[in-house]
């Protein structure tokens, strides 16, 4: 998908259920502490599998439409909460994941972080314990109101080159 003036549009229709796009900064938290919400340099190349495209991606596509329609950061936060309450957003489907392996991303850190896979779980489900956020672990976890995301580092970028271990 590519970003247009009214939201993301399909640039190339695939046959395997994967959806790839470059997310922008409004994927960040909507609370007032999130200074990165409007970072114009932020670029996060994602490739969702079919389960992720079906259950996780629609939330981001909605945020994008709201941003492009001129909603403020706090309004977007309110709309996200209302959409969850109304059942318009769904919990991550079983097996929902994405690849984030491009070194061309520009994240909050000023460049690409590390190539990794992201696995999405519902906060209401039993969350796995993968040793996340422990010293030396290649697994990191980020918990939000409805979704827990496990990020598993991999050693090679999508272009086949080795990723440095110090990022």
N, C-alpha and C positions, 0 to 999 in steps of 0.2 A: 504494500500500500504506500501511497505517497500523500503528503499533506497538501491540500488545496485550500482555497480561500474559505470554504464552508466545512472543512473537515477532511478526513482521510478518504481517499478514493482508491479503488483497485487499479493498480498499474498493470499487473499481470495476473491472470487467473491460473492458479495451479490446480493439480489434481490430487495432492496428497493430504489436504486439510491444513497444512501449515500456512500461517500468515506472518509475514515479515514487514516491519515498519521501523521508523526511527522515532522514538518517543521524545517529547520535549519536556521542559522543566515542570509543567503543571501536573506531571505524574507524582511529584513530591507531595508531602503532607500539606493539608490546607490550613493548619493552625498558624497562628501569628508567629510562632517560633521558626517557621520554615522560610528562611531568607532566600532559599534557592528556588522558590515557587515560580518566580518570574525571571530566572536566569536565561538570557537570550542565547548564551553559548552552549547550553546543555543539549547534548545529543546522545540518545541511548538506543543503539540498534538492537532490536529484539526480533526473534523468530519463535513464535508460539506454535506448539503442536496443536492438533485439532481440538483436544479437550481445553487447552488454554485459550485458543481462539474463540471457542464457543462460550466459555464461562468467565474468563478474566479480562480479555480484550474489550468487551462491550463497555465496561466501566470507564476505561481510558478513552474510548471513542466518544462517550457522552461528555466527559470532561472537556475534550477538545472542542466539541460543538459549543459548549457553554463559554469557553474562553474566547473563541472566535466571534461569539455573539456579544462579547463585551462584559460578561459577568466578572465581578470582583473575586478575589481569593476567598473572602468570607462567604460570599453568595454561593460559590462553587462548593465550599464545605457544607453549607446548608442543603444544597441540592443533592449532594452525595448522601447525606444522612437521610433525607426525605426519600430518595430512591431506594435505599436499603429498607426503610420502614415500610414502603409501599410494595416491596417485593419485586421491584423493577431490576435490581441487581441480584445475581445469584452467587451462591458460594462457589468456590473453585470445584470444577468437576474432578472426579477421580482420575488421577494421572495427569492433571494439568501442569504443564511445564513450558519453559522456553529456553532457548540458547541465547547467550549474550557473549559472543566470542569475537567481535570485531574490534581491532585496535584503533579504529577510526572514531570511536565514541569520545565524547567530551562530557564527563560526569561532573559532579560537584567538586571533585578533587582536581580538576583542571586538565584531565586527560582520561584515557581509558583506565579502568581500575585493574582488573585481571579478567581473563576469559573465564566464564563460568556458566553453569547450568542453574536455572532457577526452578524450584518445585513449589507449587502453591497448594496450601491446605486451608481448610476452613478452621476458624478459631473454635467452632462448636464441635469439631471432630477431635478424636484423640490425636494429639500432635506427636509425631515421631521424635525420638531422641537420638540424634545422629552425632552427639558430641559437639554440637555447634557452639561457636564462640569460646572454645577452650584454647589455651595456648598451644600453638603448633597444629591446630585442626584446620583442614582445608574447607571446613563447612562453617558458614555464618548464617545467622537467622535474624530476620526482621519481622516483628509482630506489629500488625496494625489492628484496627477495631474488628474487622471481619476476616482477615486473611493473615496467615503466617507464611512467610516466604523463606525457604532454605536455599542458600546460594552455595553451590559446590564448585570450588576452583578446579580448573583443568590446566594442564601445562602448555597447551598449544593454542595459538590464535587460529582463527578461521582460515587464514592464508597459509597455514602449515608451519609458521615460524614458532620457535619456542618463546614462551612468555618469561620475562624475568621474574625471579622469586621475590624480589624486594618491593613490588608494587603494593 
